[in-house]
Amino acid sequence: MPHRTFFTFIFPSILAMVLFITLPIISVAVQSMYIEHPAILTTVESCGPFGCSKQSKVDVAAMAKLKAEEPMGQFAGLSNYLNHNHLALNDLREIFSQNNSFSGIVSALMNLPFYRALAFTLTYCFVVTPLAMMLGFAIALAVNTMPKILKGPAIFVSILPMIITPLVGSLILAWMFNPAGIFGATLQWLANDPGLSLRASPVLTWIVVLVYGVWTNGPFSFVIFYAGLQTVPQDTVESARIDGASRWQITRFVIIPHLVPLATFVALVQLMDNFRVFEPIVGFSAQANATSLSWLVFNDLVSSDNPQFGSAGATSVITIIGVLILLSPVLLRTWRDFNRKVV
């Protein structure tokens, strides 16, 4: 294909990526270097029948003028990344100097908002991703062996969690785990604890959110693996059966190696998606026991009267860097496999 034709063909995609991916990321990175203007206070004296008193109020006119002159806020460099709500370097020094035990360090780190959110985000990624992939693969194997008359209904039931909006699905499950819901009441009965509830138990909150993550991510893995199963060479499978291989041996030595490239793709997509976990925390109202990096961005933007754009930008940039670090081993392995095939 001539270079000119190739460039004409690829130019719309490059333009869309620059406009909707590159430029927004650059904008967020720049905004993360700024903090909101401090309030300009003015003293107002008010007099009444019983004397005069002075009150401090925000000078609205002065604040409007300042924001008009410097709309992005006050330049702060890397302070948004290093403050208490993010990397908290000063807090880390105190923690490591005052605590000698591992449990004490972990307990202290969990009191810092960024590290508490990072701990849950990483746990969600490394627990939900492999379990969802195994669940999807197991369902794909089961559906693939069903009679044709049952495959349609089985596929429909298997992808139902994908059809339901994530926020709606988490709300439904949260209501079911409410003390008055079927799951909540059953847990209270099994534990013989009338006070047991999702919001009061951090451990239960984490377990429920993780189970929800596996349930909602499983259908994507199922669809990809089921499609991949249709491409498995049947001659190889039949040869393995003739040689006396069991179903487990066929799965292990024939099917799984054939689906490894698809598994890499599924892992990449789900790691990126799970690192941005947000909907379950909102749906379960779990922010008291579990927060994520995406929830910190949301909290900075909408949970106060004065949105913290710089803080939200810093968390977003850290999240992007975290995704790149998380995906680097998988991307490196994919690149090596590609080069090996080319050679």
C-alpha positions as CSV (number, residue, x, y, z in Angstrom):
1,M,0.0,0.0,0.0
2,P,1.5,3.4,-0.9
3,H,2.4,5.6,2.0
4,R,0.0,8.4,0.9
5,T,-3.0,6.0,0.8
6,F,-2.0,4.5,4.1
7,F,-1.8,7.9,5.7
8,T,-5.1,9.0,4.3
9,F,-6.7,5.8,5.6
10,I,-5.2,6.1,9.1
11,F,-5.5,9.9,9.5
12,P,-9.1,10.0,10.9
13,S,-8.1,7.5,13.7
14,I,-4.9,9.5,14.6
15,L,-6.9,12.7,14.7
16,A,-9.6,11.2,16.9
17,M,-6.9,9.8,19.3
18,V,-5.2,13.2,19.5
19,L,-8.4,15.1,20.1
20,F,-10.1,12.7,22.5
21,I,-7.2,11.0,24.3
22,T,-3.9,12.8,24.0
23,L,-5.1,16.4,24.5
24,P,-7.4,15.6,27.5
25,I,-4.5,13.7,29.2
26,I,-2.2,16.7,28.6
27,S,-4.9,19.1,30.0
28,V,-5.3,16.9,33.1
29,A,-1.6,16.8,33.6
30,V,-1.3,20.6,33.4
31,Q,-4.3,21.1,35.7
32,S,-2.7,18.8,38.3
33,M,0.1,21.4,38.7
34,Y,-2.4,24.0,40.1
35,I,-4.4,24.5,43.3
36,E,-7.5,26.5,43.9
37,H,-7.1,30.1,44.9
38,P,-7.3,30.7,48.6
39,A,-10.3,32.6,49.7
40,I,-10.0,36.4,49.9
41,L,-11.6,37.5,53.1
42,T,-12.8,41.0,53.9
43,T,-13.9,42.4,57.3
44,V,-17.4,43.8,57.4
45,E,-18.6,45.8,60.4
46,S,-22.3,45.6,61.2
47,C,-24.0,47.7,63.8
48,G,-27.2,47.2,65.6
49,P,-29.1,48.4,68.7
50,F,-26.7,46.7,71.0
51,G,-23.5,47.8,69.4
52,C,-21.2,46.9,66.4
53,S,-19.6,43.7,65.5
54,K,-17.0,42.7,62.9
55,Q,-17.4,39.7,60.6
56,S,-15.1,38.1,58.0
57,K,-16.7,37.3,54.7
58,V,-15.5,36.1,51.3
59,D,-14.9,39.0,49.0
60,V,-16.9,37.7,46.0
61,A,-15.9,40.5,43.7
62,A,-12.2,40.1,44.4
63,M,-12.4,36.3,44.0
64,A,-14.2,36.7,40.7
65,K,-11.5,39.0,39.4
66,L,-8.7,36.7,40.6
67,K,-10.4,33.7,38.9
68,A,-10.8,35.7,35.7
69,E,-7.1,36.6,35.7
70,E,-5.9,33.1,36.6
71,P,-8.7,30.7,35.7
72,M,-6.6,27.5,36.3
73,G,-5.8,28.6,39.9
74,Q,-2.5,29.1,41.7
75,F,0.6,27.3,40.3
76,A,1.8,24.7,42.9
77,G,4.1,22.4,41.0
78,L,4.2,18.9,42.4
79,S,2.6,19.8,45.7
80,N,-0.7,18.1,44.7
81,Y,1.2,14.8,44.2
82,L,3.2,15.1,47.5
83,N,0.5,16.3,49.9
84,H,-1.4,14.3,52.5
85,N,-4.2,13.3,50.1
86,H,-1.8,11.7,47.6
87,L,1.8,10.3,48.0
88,A,2.1,11.9,51.5
89,L,5.9,11.7,51.6
90,N,6.0,13.6,55.0
91,D,3.5,11.2,56.5
92,L,5.5,8.2,55.1
93,R,8.6,9.4,56.9
94,E,6.8,9.6,60.2
95,I,5.1,6.2,59.7
96,F,8.4,4.4,59.0
97,S,10.2,6.1,61.8
98,Q,7.6,5.5,64.4
99,N,6.5,1.9,63.5
100,N,8.8,-1.1,63.6
101,S,6.3,-3.8,62.9
102,F,4.8,-4.6,59.5
103,S,1.3,-4.6,60.8
104,G,1.8,-1.2,62.4
105,I,3.1,0.2,59.1
106,V,0.1,-1.3,57.1
107,S,-2.4,0.0,59.7
108,A,-0.9,3.5,59.4
109,L,-0.8,3.4,55.6
110,M,-4.5,2.5,55.6
111,N,-5.3,5.8,57.4
112,L,-3.9,7.7,54.4
113,P,-6.6,8.2,51.8
114,F,-4.5,7.6,48.7
115,Y,-2.9,4.4,50.0
116,R,-6.2,3.1,51.3
117,A,-7.7,3.6,47.8
118,L,-4.6,2.1,46.1
119,A,-4.8,-1.0,48.4
120,F,-8.4,-1.7,47.4
121,T,-7.8,-0.9,43.7
122,L,-4.9,-3.4,43.5
123,T,-6.8,-6.0,45.5
124,Y,-9.7,-5.6,43.1
125,C,-7.5,-6.0,40.1
126,F,-5.5,-9.0,41.2
127,V,-8.5,-10.9,42.6
128,V,-11.3,-10.1,40.2
129,T,-9.3,-10.4,37.0
130,P,-8.0,-14.0,37.3
131,L,-11.2,-15.2,39.0
132,A,-13.4,-13.6,36.3
133,M,-11.2,-15.1,33.5
134,M,-11.4,-18.6,35.1
135,L,-15.2,-18.3,35.6
136,G,-15.6,-17.2,32.0
137,F,-13.4,-20.0,30.7
138,A,-15.3,-22.6,32.7
139,I,-18.7,-21.4,31.5
140,A,-17.4,-21.3,27.9
141,L,-16.2,-24.9,28.2
142,A,-19.6,-26.0,29.7
143,V,-21.7,-24.2,27.0
144,N,-19.5,-25.5,24.2
145,T,-20.3,-29.1,25.2
146,M,-24.1,-28.5,25.5
147,P,-26.6,-29.6,22.8
148,K,-27.4,-26.9,20.3
149,I,-31.0,-26.6,21.6
150,L,-29.6,-25.5,25.0
151,K,-26.7,-23.3,23.9
152,G,-28.9,-20.2,23.0
153,P,-30.6,-20.0,26.4
154,A,-27.3,-20.8,28.2
155,I,-25.5,-18.0,26.4
156,F,-28.2,-15.5,27.1
157,V,-28.2,-16.3,30.8
158,S,-24.4,-16.2,30.9
159,I,-24.2,-12.6,29.4
160,L,-27.0,-11.2,31.5
161,P,-24.5,-9.4,33.9
162,M,-23.0,-7.7,30.9
163,I,-26.4,-6.4,29.7
164,I,-27.3,-4.9,33.1
165,T,-25.8,-1.4,33.7
166,P,-23.0,-1.8,36.2
167,L,-24.4,0.9,38.6
168,V,-27.9,-0.6,38.4
169,G,-26.5,-4.1,39.0
170,S,-24.5,-3.0,42.1
171,L,-27.6,-1.2,43.5
172,I,-29.7,-4.3,43.1
173,L,-27.1,-6.4,44.8
174,A,-26.6,-3.8,47.6
175,W,-30.4,-3.9,48.3
176,M,-30.2,-7.7,48.5
177,F,-27.3,-7.5,51.0
178,N,-29.2,-4.8,53.0
179,P,-30.2,-6.2,56.5
180,A,-33.8,-6.3,55.2
181,G,-32.7,-8.0,52.0
182,I,-32.6,-11.8,51.3
183,F,-28.8,-12.1,51.4
184,G,-28.4,-9.7,54.4
185,A,-31.0,-11.5,56.5
186,T,-29.5,-14.8,55.6
187,L,-26.0,-13.7,56.7
188,Q,-27.4,-12.4,60.0
189,W,-29.1,-15.8,60.5
190,L,-26.0,-17.8,59.7
191,A,-23.7,-15.7,61.8
192,N,-26.3,-15.4,64.6
193,D,-25.5,-11.6,64.6
194,P,-28.6,-9.3,64.2
195,G,-26.2,-6.3,63.9
196,L,-24.2,-7.7,61.0
197,S,-24.5,-5.5,57.9
198,L,-22.6,-4.7,54.8
199,R,-21.8,-1.1,55.8
200,A,-20.7,-2.0,59.3
201,S,-18.2,-4.7,58.2
202,P,-15.2,-3.7,56.1
203,V,-14.3,-7.4,55.4
204,L,-17.9,-8.2,54.3
205,T,-17.9,-5.0,52.1
206,W,-14.7,-6.0,50.4
207,I,-15.9,-9.6,49.8
208,V,-19.2,-8.5,48.4
209,V,-17.6,-5.9,46.0
210,L,-15.1,-8.5,44.9
211,V,-17.7,-11.1,44.2
212,Y,-19.8,-8.5,42.3
213,G,-16.7,-7.7,40.2
214,V,-16.2,-11.4,39.3
215,W,-19.9,-11.6,38.4
216,T,-19.9,-8.6,36.1
217,N,-16.5,-9.3,34.5
218,G,-17.1,-13.0,33.9
219,P,-19.4,-12.6,30.8
220,F,-16.7,-10.7,28.9
221,S,-14.2,-13.5,29.4
222,F,-16.9,-16.0,28.5
223,V,-17.8,-14.3,25.2
224,I,-14.1,-14.1,24.1
225,F,-13.2,-17.6,25.2
226,Y,-16.4,-19.1,23.7
227,A,-15.5,-17.5,20.4
228,G,-12.0,-18.8,20.7
229,L,-13.2,-22.3,21.3
230,Q,-14.9,-22.3,17.9
231,T,-11.4,-22.0,16.3
232,V,-9.8,-24.9,18.1
233,P,-8.6,-27.5,15.5
234,Q,-11.0,-30.4,15.8
235,D,-8.5,-32.7,14.1
236,T,-6.1,-32.2,17.0
237,V,-8.8,-32.8,19.6
238,E,-9.9,-36.0,17.9
239,S,-6.3,-37.2,17.6
240,A,-5.8,-36.6,21.3
241,R,-9.0,-38.6,22.1
242,I,-7.8,-41.5,19.9
243,D,-4.5,-41.4,21.8
244,G,-6.4,-41.9,25.1
245,A,-6.3,-38.3,26.4
246,S,-8.9,-37.4,29.0
247,R,-11.1,-34.3,28.8
248,W,-8.8,-32.6,31.3
249,Q,-5.7,-33.4,29.3
250,I,-7.3,-32.1,26.1
251,T,-8.2,-28.9,27.9
252,R,-4.8,-28.5,29.4
253,F,-2.5,-29.5,26.5
254,V,-4.7,-28.5,23.4
255,I,-7.3,-25.9,24.3
256,I,-5.5,-23.7,26.8
257,P,-2.3,-23.3,24.7
258,H,-4.5,-22.4,21.7
259,L,-6.4,-19.7,23.7
260,V,-3.3,-18.1,25.3
261,P,-3.3,-15.1,22.9
262,L,-6.9,-14.5,23.7
263,A,-6.2,-14.8,27.4
264,T,-3.6,-12.1,27.1
265,F,-6.0,-9.8,25.4
266,V,-8.7,-10.5,28.0
267,A,-6.2,-9.8,30.8
268,L,-5.2,-6.5,29.2
269,V,-8.7,-5.3,28.8
270,Q,-9.9,-6.4,32.3
271,L,-6.8,-5.1,34.1
272,M,-7.4,-1.6,32.6
273,D,-11.1,-1.8,33.4
274,N,-10.7,-3.1,36.9
275,F,-8.0,-0.5,37.8
276,R,-10.7,2.1,37.2
277,V,-13.2,0.4,39.5
278,F,-15.9,3.0,40.5
279,E,-19.5,1.9,40.1
280,P,-19.5,-0.8,42.8
281,I,-18.3,1.6,45.4
282,V,-21.1,4.1,44.6
283,G,-23.7,1.4,44.2
284,F,-22.9,-0.3,47.5
285,S,-22.2,3.1,49.2
286,A,-19.0,1.4,50.3
287,Q,-16.8,4.5,50.5
288,A,-16.6,4.2,54.3
289,N,-14.9,0.8,54.0
290,A,-13.6,0.7,50.4
291,T,-12.4,3.5,48.1
292,S,-10.6,3.4,44.8
293,L,-8.5,5.9,42.9
294,S,-11.4,6.6,40.5
295,W,-13.6,7.3,43.5
296,L,-11.0,9.8,44.9
297,V,-11.3,11.7,41.6
298,F,-15.1,11.7,41.8
299,N,-14.9,12.8,45.5
300,D,-12.6,15.8,44.6
301,L,-14.9,16.9,41.8
302,V,-18.4,16.7,43.2
303,S,-18.5,16.0,46.9
304,S,-17.7,19.6,48.0
305,D,-18.9,23.1,47.3
306,N,-15.4,23.9,46.0
307,P,-14.3,21.3,43.5
308,Q,-10.6,20.4,43.8
309,F,-9.6,20.2,40.1
310,G,-5.9,20.1,40.8
311,S,-6.2,17.2,43.3
312,A,-8.5,15.3,40.9
313,G,-6.0,15.9,38.1
314,A,-3.1,14.6,40.2
315,T,-5.1,11.4,41.1
316,S,-6.0,10.9,37.4
317,V,-2.4,11.2,36.3
318,I,-1.3,8.7,39.0
319,T,-4.0,6.4,37.9
320,I,-2.8,6.6,34.3
321,I,0.8,5.8,35.4
322,G,-0.5,3.0,37.5
323,V,-2.4,1.4,34.5
324,L,0.8,1.6,32.4
325,I,2.9,0.0,35.1
326,L,0.3,-2.7,35.6
327,L,0.1,-3.5,31.9
328,S,3.8,-3.3,31.2
329,P,4.5,-7.0,31.9
330,V,1.7,-8.2,29.7
331,L,2.6,-5.8,26.9
332,L,6.3,-6.8,27.1
333,R,5.4,-10.5,26.9
334,T,3.1,-9.8,23.9
335,W,5.9,-7.8,22.2
336,R,8.4,-10.6,22.8
337,D,6.0,-13.2,21.4
338,F,5.4,-11.1,18.3
339,N,9.1,-10.7,17.7
340,R,9.6,-14.4,18.1
341,K,7.0,-15.2,15.5
342,V,8.4,-12.6,13.1
343,V,11.9,-14.1,13.4
